[in-house]
Amino acid sequence: MRILVGGADDWTGATAFQSLAADAQARGEPVAIPVYLAADHDFDHPDRPIRERRGLARSVAGDGVAPIGTDPAARADGLIRVAAVLAR
């Protein structure tokens, strides 16, 4: 399993995914979870300017607000990682 997550994702947050990966790894599952520290939610979108999304049912801070948008470096690395997994 591969989980690509933005470390600055205030919508879903990275912590839950890191816990999921740790639980799976403890059971012997092969899990890789690169965390792109500066990347927000939707970091892998092809061309989404960074903006604030409001009115979310859930956010890390509990205020229903999260920045979203493309992180070009994280997206490029994520595409390489996904292609490598699919090539197996």
DRENPA-3360 file (N, C-alpha, C; in nm, 2 decimals, always signed):
BEGIN
1 = MRILVGGA = +0.08/-0.12/+0.00/+0.00/+0.00/+0.00/+0.09/+0.12/+0.00 ~ +0.05/+0.22/-0.07/+0.12/+0.35/-0.08/+0.02/+0.46/-0.04 ~ +0.06/+0.55/+0.05/-0.03/+0.66/+0.09/+0.05/+0.78/+0.07 ~ +0.01/+0.87/-0.01/+0.08/+1.00/-0.03/+0.00/+1.11/+0.04 ~ +0.06/+1.18/+0.13/-0.02/+1.27/+0.21/+0.06/+1.40/+0.23 ~ -0.02/+1.51/+0.24/+0.04/+1.64/+0.26/+0.05/+1.66/+0.41 ~ +0.17/+1.70/+0.46/+0.19/+1.73/+0.60/+0.12/+1.85/+0.65 ~ +0.09/+1.94/+0.56/+0.01/+2.06/+0.59/-0.13/+2.05/+0.56;
9 = DDWTGATA = -0.18/+1.93/+0.53/-0.32/+1.91/+0.50/-0.41/+1.93/+0.62 ~ -0.48/+2.04/+0.62/-0.57/+2.08/+0.73/-0.71/+2.03/+0.72 ~ -0.73/+1.96/+0.60/-0.87/+1.90/+0.58/-0.87/+1.77/+0.64 ~ -0.79/+1.67/+0.59/-0.79/+1.54/+0.65/-0.68/+1.51/+0.75 ~ -0.57/+1.59/+0.74/-0.46/+1.58/+0.83/-0.38/+1.45/+0.80 ~ -0.25/+1.46/+0.83/-0.16/+1.35/+0.80/-0.16/+1.24/+0.91 ~ -0.20/+1.28/+1.03/-0.19/+1.19/+1.15/-0.27/+1.07/+1.14 ~ -0.39/+1.08/+1.09/-0.48/+0.96/+1.07/-0.41/+0.86/+0.98;
17 = FQSLAADA = -0.36/+0.91/+0.87/-0.30/+0.82/+0.77/-0.17/+0.76/+0.82 ~ -0.09/+0.84/+0.90/+0.03/+0.78/+0.96/-0.01/+0.67/+1.06 ~ -0.12/+0.69/+1.13/-0.16/+0.58/+1.23/-0.21/+0.46/+1.15 ~ -0.28/+0.48/+1.04/-0.32/+0.37/+0.96/-0.20/+0.29/+0.91 ~ -0.10/+0.36/+0.86/+0.02/+0.30/+0.80/+0.09/+0.22/+0.91 ~ +0.10/+0.28/+1.03/+0.18/+0.22/+1.14/+0.11/+0.09/+1.18 ~ -0.03/+0.09/+1.19/-0.10/-0.03/+1.22/-0.08/-0.14/+1.12 ~ -0.09/-0.10/+0.99/-0.06/-0.20/+0.89/+0.08/-0.25/+0.89;
25 = QARGEPVA = +0.18/-0.17/+0.91/+0.32/-0.21/+0.92/+0.34/-0.30/+1.04 ~ +0.27/-0.28/+1.15/+0.28/-0.36/+1.27/+0.23/-0.50/+1.24 ~ +0.13/-0.52/+1.15/+0.08/-0.65/+1.11/+0.17/-0.71/+1.00 ~ +0.27/-0.64/+0.96/+0.36/-0.70/+0.86/+0.33/-0.66/+0.71 ~ +0.23/-0.56/+0.70/+0.19/-0.52/+0.56/+0.30/-0.42/+0.51 ~ +0.33/-0.43/+0.38/+0.43/-0.34/+0.32/+0.36/-0.21/+0.29 ~ +0.39/-0.11/+0.37/+0.32/+0.02/+0.36/+0.43/+0.13/+0.35 ~ +0.42/+0.22/+0.25/+0.50/+0.34/+0.24/+0.41/+0.46/+0.25;
33 = IPVYLAAD = +0.46/+0.56/+0.33/+0.38/+0.68/+0.34/+0.47/+0.80/+0.34 ~ +0.50/+0.85/+0.23/+0.58/+0.97/+0.22/+0.49/+1.09/+0.26 ~ +0.54/+1.17/+0.35/+0.46/+1.29/+0.39/+0.53/+1.41/+0.34 ~ +0.46/+1.48/+0.25/+0.51/+1.60/+0.19/+0.48/+1.72/+0.29 ~ +0.58/+1.76/+0.37/+0.56/+1.84/+0.48/+0.49/+1.97/+0.45 ~ +0.52/+2.04/+0.34/+0.46/+2.17/+0.31/+0.33/+2.16/+0.23 ~ +0.29/+2.04/+0.19/+0.18/+2.02/+0.10/+0.05/+2.02/+0.17 ~ -0.05/+2.10/+0.10/-0.18/+2.10/+0.15/-0.27/+1.99/+0.09;
41 = HDFDHPDR = -0.40/+1.99/+0.12/-0.49/+1.90/+0.06/-0.50/+1.93/-0.09 ~ -0.51/+1.83/-0.17/-0.51/+1.84/-0.32/-0.38/+1.88/-0.38 ~ -0.27/+1.85/-0.30/-0.14/+1.89/-0.35/-0.11/+1.82/-0.49 ~ -0.17/+1.71/-0.52/-0.14/+1.64/-0.65/-0.23/+1.68/-0.76 ~ -0.32/+1.78/-0.74/-0.40/+1.83/-0.85/-0.31/+1.89/-0.96 ~ -0.34/+1.88/-1.08/-0.25/+1.93/-1.19/-0.23/+2.08/-1.19 ~ -0.32/+2.16/-1.15/-0.30/+2.30/-1.16/-0.40/+2.38/-1.07 ~ -0.40/+2.36/-0.95/-0.50/+2.42/-0.86/-0.43/+2.53/-0.77;
49 = PIRERRGL = -0.45/+2.65/-0.80/-0.39/+2.76/-0.71/-0.43/+2.74/-0.57 ~ -0.33/+2.77/-0.48/-0.36/+2.76/-0.33/-0.47/+2.86/-0.30 ~ -0.57/+2.80/-0.23/-0.68/+2.89/-0.19/-0.74/+2.83/-0.06 ~ -0.82/+2.90/+0.01/-0.88/+2.85/+0.13/-1.02/+2.80/+0.10 ~ -1.05/+2.68/+0.15/-1.18/+2.62/+0.13/-1.25/+2.63/+0.27 ~ -1.37/+2.68/+0.27/-1.45/+2.70/+0.39/-1.58/+2.61/+0.39 ~ -1.64/+2.60/+0.50/-1.76/+2.52/+0.51/-1.74/+2.37/+0.51 ~ -1.62/+2.33/+0.55/-1.60/+2.18/+0.55/-1.66/+2.12/+0.68;
57 = ARSVAGDG = -1.71/+2.00/+0.66/-1.77/+1.93/+0.78/-1.67/+1.90/+0.88 ~ -1.54/+1.88/+0.83/-1.43/+1.84/+0.92/-1.31/+1.91/+0.88 ~ -1.23/+1.96/+0.97/-1.10/+2.01/+0.95/-1.01/+1.98/+1.07 ~ -0.88/+1.99/+1.05/-0.79/+1.95/+1.16/-0.82/+2.05/+1.28 ~ -0.83/+2.18/+1.25/-0.85/+2.28/+1.36/-1.00/+2.28/+1.41 ~ -1.09/+2.21/+1.34/-1.23/+2.21/+1.38/-1.31/+2.33/+1.34 ~ -1.25/+2.42/+1.26/-1.31/+2.54/+1.21/-1.38/+2.53/+1.07 ~ -1.36/+2.41/+1.01/-1.42/+2.39/+0.88/-1.35/+2.47/+0.76;
65 = VAPIGTDP = -1.22/+2.50/+0.79/-1.14/+2.58/+0.69/-1.01/+2.50/+0.67 ~ -0.97/+2.50/+0.54/-0.84/+2.43/+0.51/-0.79/+2.49/+0.37 ~ -0.66/+2.51/+0.37/-0.60/+2.55/+0.24/-0.59/+2.43/+0.15 ~ -0.62/+2.45/+0.02/-0.60/+2.34/-0.08/-0.53/+2.40/-0.20 ~ -0.46/+2.31/-0.27/-0.40/+2.35/-0.39/-0.27/+2.27/-0.42 ~ -0.23/+2.29/-0.55/-0.12/+2.21/-0.60/+0.02/+2.25/-0.53 ~ +0.09/+2.15/-0.50/+0.23/+2.17/-0.46/+0.31/+2.10/-0.57 ~ +0.37/+2.18/-0.66/+0.44/+2.12/-0.78/+0.55/+2.01/-0.74;
73 = AARADGLI = +0.63/+2.04/-0.64/+0.74/+1.94/-0.61/+0.68/+1.81/-0.55 ~ +0.58/+1.83/-0.46/+0.52/+1.71/-0.41/+0.44/+1.63/-0.51 ~ +0.37/+1.70/-0.60/+0.30/+1.64/-0.71/+0.40/+1.56/-0.80 ~ +0.51/+1.62/-0.84/+0.60/+1.55/-0.93/+0.66/+1.43/-0.86 ~ +0.69/+1.44/-0.73/+0.75/+1.32/-0.66/+0.64/+1.21/-0.65 ~ +0.52/+1.25/-0.62/+0.41/+1.16/-0.61/+0.38/+1.08/-0.74 ~ +0.39/+1.16/-0.85/+0.36/+1.09/-0.98/+0.47/+0.99/-1.01 ~ +0.59/+1.02/-0.97/+0.70/+0.92/-0.99/+0.68/+0.80/-0.90;
81 = RVAAVLAR = +0.64/+0.82/-0.78/+0.62/+0.71/-0.69/+0.50/+0.62/-0.74 ~ +0.39/+0.68/-0.78/+0.27/+0.60/-0.83/+0.31/+0.53/-0.95 ~ +0.38/+0.59/-1.04/+0.42/+0.52/-1.17/+0.51/+0.40/-1.14 ~ +0.60/+0.41/-1.04/+0.68/+0.30/-1.00/+0.60/+0.18/-0.94 ~ +0.50/+0.21/-0.86/+0.42/+0.11/-0.81/+0.34/+0.04/-0.92 ~ +0.28/+0.12/-1.01/+0.20/+0.06/-1.12/+0.29/-0.02/-1.22 ~ +0.41/+0.01/-1.23/+0.50/-0.06/-1.32/+0.54/-0.20/-1.27 ~ +0.51/-0.23/-1.15/+0.55/-0.36/-1.09/+0.46/-0.47/-1.14;
% end
